[in-house]
């Protein structure tokens, strides 16, 4: 289940890879590679989607993939 700040009470069921490899350039312009698993892999995919203008709602598996969280009162 994905959640996102623009939709604070909405959870969206999406499919994400459990493992990913991120290739990037560090501050010295040297190529780097980071291997991520599980929660970190899902998080980086979520954030990378934002760079492409994609929201979790656009990745929903189907029309039944949306769940509203119950608001907690303080």
Residue, then its C-alpha position, 0 to 999 in steps of 0.5 A: x500500500x502506497x501513501x503520499x503527502x498530497x493525499x494524506x488519508x488515502x492508501x493505494x494498492x500498487x505493484x512495485x519491485x521488491x529490489x532495485x538498483x539506482x545508478x547515479x553520479x555523486x558530488x564528484x561526478x563519479x558513477x555510483x550504484x546503490x542496491x535497495x531492497x524491500x521498503x527502501x526499494x519501494x520508497x525510491x520507486x515512489x519518489x522516482x515516480x514523482x520526478x516523472x509526474x506520476x502519483x500513486x493514484x496513477x499506479x493503482x492496480x485496479x478500481x478497488x485499490x483505494x482505501x481511506x485511513x481513519x482520521x485520528x483525532x488529537 
